[in-house]
């Protein structure tokens, strides 16, 4: 049985973690958060009390029945709920796709479940082996320092060289013309990709078609500018940077937070003389002037090459 003090600590942890998780703008997000908290701490308790004993006794059937099996089931439901949450952020036209469950975002959101699962087994062992606590703290401390050192080396050395072809437009620009006033764009045709990190069609274009487009235009006097807006996701900016890294989006990037989005896109629609705007949207621009206000997508490579005469 769990001791009274342990139960109080467990409830306190759930309240602290729950406060950060349930602040969402989606029913699916709320359900996923509550589901993950409830089942996560249930798994923690089961592993700390019975799971570790079954594991130590090598009772594999019991381990699967009371620990591993329930974990797989509740984790699958959590990922399913977070996938629907993601789809909801992609807009009213977005549809559920089972392939989403294999992608990174829902698993990143549900990561607390495997963490609590493992912590339950660890705590179940430590509570019956007090002498192991000192060793565990020491090992975790050493691994933490090694992990931080590895992260620092990667972040400040390797990452810089790997993303040398990714550049960010600095400053606040209320119009596309002002954004393209940078000397780097002078006299060059620019393929402008307007997107956001919760847009399924945007990510599909990055994954399935953009590499072929860039290969086709290699050697041409052609530049790429990606304009992203902030989404409703609480980690919108981090997700934006993650997509840039995951899909190797070489080129220039601009990010518009919510307080700047409305003004910028209103001016963009006015300049492009379009009445409707959906994500993703593409323009071909030169010297700040929009040459093609509704350019073909990367998946329409032949049409784009014909339009540009290359």
C-alpha positions as CSV (number, residue, x, y, z in Angstrom):
1,X,0.0,0.0,0.0
2,X,1.0,3.6,-0.6
3,X,1.9,5.5,2.6
4,X,-0.2,8.6,3.5
5,X,2.7,10.9,2.9
6,X,3.3,9.3,-0.5
7,X,-0.3,9.8,-1.5
8,X,-0.2,13.5,-0.5
9,X,2.9,14.0,-2.6
10,X,1.4,12.2,-5.5
11,X,-1.8,14.3,-5.4
12,X,0.3,17.5,-5.1
13,X,2.4,16.5,-8.2
14,X,-0.8,15.8,-10.2
15,X,-2.2,19.2,-9.3
16,X,1.0,21.0,-10.2
17,X,1.4,19.2,-13.5
18,X,-2.4,19.3,-14.2
19,X,-2.4,23.1,-13.9
20,X,0.0,23.4,-16.7
21,X,-1.5,20.8,-18.9
22,X,-5.2,21.6,-18.9
23,X,-4.8,25.2,-20.1
24,X,-5.8,24.5,-23.7
25,X,-8.4,25.8,-26.1
26,X,-9.5,22.4,-27.3
27,X,-11.9,19.8,-25.8
28,X,-9.5,17.1,-27.1
29,X,-6.6,18.8,-25.5
30,X,-8.4,19.0,-22.2
31,X,-9.5,15.3,-22.4
32,X,-6.0,14.2,-23.4
33,X,-4.4,16.1,-20.5
34,X,-6.8,14.8,-17.9
35,X,-6.5,11.3,-19.3
36,X,-2.7,11.4,-19.2
37,X,-2.6,12.7,-15.7
38,X,-5.1,10.2,-14.3
39,X,-3.7,7.1,-16.0
40,X,-0.1,8.3,-15.6
41,X,-0.3,8.5,-11.9
42,X,-2.3,5.3,-11.7
43,X,0.5,3.5,-13.6
44,X,3.0,5.1,-11.2
45,X,1.2,3.7,-8.2
46,X,0.7,0.2,-9.7
47,X,4.3,0.0,-10.7
48,X,5.6,1.3,-7.3
49,X,3.5,-1.3,-5.4
50,X,2.9,-4.4,-7.5
51,X,4.7,-3.9,-10.9
52,X,8.2,-3.8,-9.4
53,X,7.5,-7.0,-7.3
54,X,6.3,-8.9,-10.4
55,X,9.3,-7.7,-12.4
56,X,11.8,-8.7,-9.6
57,X,10.1,-12.1,-9.4
58,X,10.2,-12.5,-13.2
59,X,6.5,-13.1,-13.4
60,X,6.3,-11.9,-17.0
61,X,2.7,-12.8,-17.5
62,X,1.7,-10.7,-14.4
63,X,4.0,-7.8,-15.6
64,X,2.2,-7.7,-18.9
65,X,-1.3,-8.0,-17.3
66,X,-0.9,-5.4,-14.6
67,X,1.8,-3.0,-16.0
68,X,2.9,-3.2,-19.6
69,X,-0.4,-4.0,-21.2
70,X,-2.3,-1.2,-19.4
71,X,0.5,1.2,-20.3
72,X,0.3,0.4,-24.0
73,X,-3.5,0.8,-24.0
74,X,-3.6,4.2,-22.2
75,X,-0.6,5.5,-24.2
76,X,-2.4,4.7,-27.4
77,X,-5.5,6.5,-26.3
78,X,-3.5,9.5,-25.2
79,X,-1.7,9.8,-28.6
80,X,-5.1,9.4,-30.3
81,X,-6.5,12.3,-28.3
82,X,-3.5,14.5,-28.8
83,X,-3.7,13.8,-32.5
84,X,-7.3,15.0,-32.7
85,X,-6.1,18.1,-30.7
86,X,-3.5,18.7,-33.3
87,X,-6.0,18.3,-36.2
88,X,-8.3,20.8,-34.4
89,X,-5.6,23.4,-34.4
90,X,-5.0,22.9,-38.2
91,X,-8.4,24.6,-39.0
92,X,-11.9,23.6,-39.8
93,X,-11.0,21.9,-43.1
94,X,-8.4,19.5,-41.5
95,X,-9.3,15.8,-41.2
96,X,-8.0,13.1,-39.0
97,X,-5.3,11.0,-40.6
98,X,-3.9,7.8,-38.9
99,X,-0.4,8.8,-40.1
100,X,-0.5,11.7,-37.7
101,X,-0.2,9.1,-34.8
102,X,3.3,8.2,-36.2
103,X,4.5,11.8,-36.2
104,X,6.4,13.6,-33.5
105,X,3.9,16.1,-32.0
106,X,1.3,13.8,-30.3
107,X,4.1,11.6,-28.8
108,X,5.9,14.7,-27.5
109,X,2.7,15.8,-25.8
110,X,2.1,12.3,-24.3
111,X,5.7,11.9,-23.1
112,X,4.7,12.2,-19.4
113,X,3.1,8.7,-19.6
114,X,6.3,6.7,-20.2
115,X,8.2,9.0,-17.8
116,X,5.7,8.3,-15.0
117,X,5.7,4.6,-15.9
118,X,9.5,4.4,-15.5
119,X,9.5,6.6,-12.4
120,X,6.9,4.2,-10.8
121,X,9.2,1.2,-11.2
122,X,12.2,3.2,-10.0
123,X,10.4,4.5,-6.9
124,X,9.0,1.0,-6.2
125,X,12.6,-0.3,-6.1
126,X,14.0,2.6,-4.1
127,X,11.3,2.5,-1.4
128,X,12.4,-1.1,-0.5
129,X,16.2,-0.5,-1.0
130,X,17.0,2.7,0.9
131,X,20.8,2.3,0.3
132,X,20.2,2.5,-3.4
133,X,18.9,6.0,-3.1
134,X,22.3,7.6,-2.7
135,X,23.7,5.6,-5.7
136,X,20.6,6.6,-7.8
137,X,21.0,10.3,-7.0
138,X,24.7,10.2,-7.8
139,X,24.2,8.4,-11.1
140,X,21.3,10.7,-12.1
141,X,23.5,13.7,-11.3
142,X,26.4,12.4,-13.4
143,X,24.1,11.6,-16.3
144,X,22.5,15.0,-16.0
145,X,25.9,16.8,-16.2
146,X,26.9,14.6,-19.2
147,X,23.6,15.2,-20.9
148,X,23.8,19.0,-20.4
149,X,27.4,19.0,-21.7
150,X,26.4,17.0,-24.8
151,X,23.5,19.4,-25.4
152,X,25.7,22.4,-25.0
153,X,28.3,21.1,-27.5
154,X,25.5,20.2,-30.0
155,X,23.7,23.5,-29.5
156,X,26.6,25.9,-29.8
157,X,28.9,24.0,-32.2
158,X,27.3,21.3,-34.3
159,X,23.9,23.0,-34.7
160,X,25.4,26.2,-36.0
161,X,27.3,24.5,-38.9
162,X,24.3,22.2,-39.7
163,X,21.9,25.1,-40.1
164,X,24.2,27.5,-41.8
165,X,21.8,27.7,-44.8
166,X,18.9,28.7,-42.5
167,X,18.6,32.5,-41.9
168,X,16.1,34.6,-40.0
169,X,14.7,38.0,-40.9
170,X,15.3,40.2,-37.9
171,X,13.0,43.1,-37.0
172,X,9.3,43.9,-37.3
173,X,7.8,44.3,-40.8
174,X,4.2,45.3,-41.4
175,X,4.2,44.6,-45.2
176,X,5.8,42.1,-47.5
177,X,7.5,44.9,-49.4
178,X,9.3,46.0,-46.2
179,X,10.1,42.4,-45.3
180,X,11.8,41.9,-48.7
181,X,13.7,45.2,-48.5
182,X,16.7,43.3,-47.2
183,X,19.6,43.5,-49.7
184,X,19.8,39.7,-49.8
185,X,16.6,39.7,-51.9
186,X,17.5,42.5,-54.3
187,X,16.9,41.6,-57.9
188,X,16.1,38.0,-57.2
189,X,12.9,36.0,-57.6
190,X,11.6,34.8,-54.2
191,X,9.3,31.9,-53.7
192,X,7.3,32.9,-50.6
193,X,5.7,30.1,-48.6
194,X,3.1,31.2,-46.0
195,X,2.4,28.5,-43.4
196,X,2.0,27.6,-39.8
197,X,3.2,24.7,-37.7
198,X,-0.3,23.2,-37.1
199,X,-1.2,23.1,-40.8
200,X,-1.3,19.5,-42.1
201,X,-1.2,20.5,-45.8
202,X,1.8,22.8,-45.1
203,X,3.8,19.9,-43.5
204,X,2.8,17.5,-46.3
205,X,4.3,19.9,-48.8
206,X,7.5,20.2,-46.8
207,X,7.8,16.5,-46.4
208,X,6.7,15.1,-49.8
209,X,7.3,17.8,-52.4
210,X,9.6,20.6,-51.4
211,X,12.9,18.6,-51.7
212,X,12.1,17.9,-55.4
213,X,11.2,21.5,-56.0
214,X,14.5,22.7,-54.6
215,X,16.5,20.1,-56.5
216,X,14.7,21.2,-59.7
217,X,15.6,24.9,-59.1
218,X,19.2,24.3,-58.0
219,X,21.5,26.7,-59.8
220,X,18.7,29.1,-60.6
221,X,18.7,32.7,-59.2
222,X,15.9,31.7,-56.9
223,X,15.4,32.3,-53.1
224,X,13.0,30.9,-50.5
225,X,11.2,32.9,-47.9
226,X,9.0,31.1,-45.3
227,X,6.5,33.3,-43.4
228,X,4.9,31.6,-40.4
229,X,2.2,32.9,-38.0
230,X,1.8,32.1,-34.4
231,X,-0.7,29.3,-33.6
232,X,-2.9,28.6,-30.6
233,X,-0.5,25.9,-29.4
234,X,1.2,27.0,-26.1
235,X,4.7,26.2,-27.6
236,X,4.0,27.7,-31.0
237,X,7.5,29.3,-31.4
238,X,9.3,26.1,-30.4
239,X,7.2,24.1,-32.8
240,X,8.0,26.5,-35.6
241,X,11.7,26.1,-35.0
242,X,11.3,22.3,-34.7
243,X,9.6,22.1,-38.1
244,X,12.4,24.2,-39.7
245,X,14.9,21.7,-38.3
246,X,12.9,18.5,-38.9
247,X,12.2,19.3,-42.6
248,X,15.5,21.1,-43.3
249,X,13.9,24.2,-44.5
250,X,16.9,26.0,-45.9
251,X,16.2,29.7,-46.8
252,X,14.9,32.8,-45.0
253,X,12.3,32.7,-42.2
254,X,10.0,35.2,-40.6
255,X,7.7,34.6,-37.7
256,X,4.7,36.7,-36.9
257,X,3.2,36.6,-33.3
258,X,-0.5,37.1,-32.8
259,X,-0.4,40.8,-32.2
260,X,1.3,41.4,-35.6
261,X,-0.4,38.7,-37.6
262,X,-3.7,40.5,-38.4
263,X,-2.0,43.7,-39.7
264,X,0.6,41.9,-41.8
265,X,-1.8,39.5,-43.5
266,X,-4.4,42.2,-44.1
267,X,-1.7,44.3,-45.9
268,X,-0.5,41.1,-47.8
269,X,-4.0,40.4,-49.1
270,X,-4.4,44.0,-50.1
271,X,-1.1,44.0,-52.0
272,X,-1.8,40.7,-53.6
273,X,-5.4,41.8,-54.5
274,X,-6.9,38.6,-53.1
275,X,-10.1,38.3,-51.1
276,X,-9.5,34.9,-49.4
277,X,-6.4,33.4,-47.8
278,X,-5.8,29.8,-46.8
279,X,-2.7,27.9,-45.6
280,X,-0.5,27.1,-47.2
281,X,-0.3,30.0,-49.7
282,X,2.5,30.8,-52.1
283,X,3.7,33.9,-53.9
284,X,6.4,34.6,-56.4
285,X,8.0,38.0,-55.7
286,X,10.7,40.2,-57.1
287,X,12.0,43.5,-55.9
288,X,9.1,43.7,-53.4
289,X,6.5,43.3,-56.0
290,X,4.2,40.3,-56.2
291,X,4.6,38.7,-59.7
292,X,2.3,35.7,-59.0
293,X,-0.2,36.2,-56.2
294,X,-1.4,32.6,-56.2
295,X,1.6,30.5,-57.2
296,X,1.6,26.8,-57.7
297,X,2.5,24.6,-54.7
298,X,5.7,22.5,-54.6
299,X,3.5,19.5,-55.5
300,X,2.7,21.4,-58.7
301,X,6.3,21.7,-59.8
302,X,5.6,21.4,-63.6
303,X,3.1,24.3,-63.5
304,X,5.5,26.4,-61.5
305,X,8.4,25.9,-63.9
306,X,6.2,26.6,-66.9
307,X,4.9,29.8,-65.2
308,X,8.4,31.0,-64.5
309,X,9.7,30.0,-67.9
310,X,12.5,27.8,-66.6
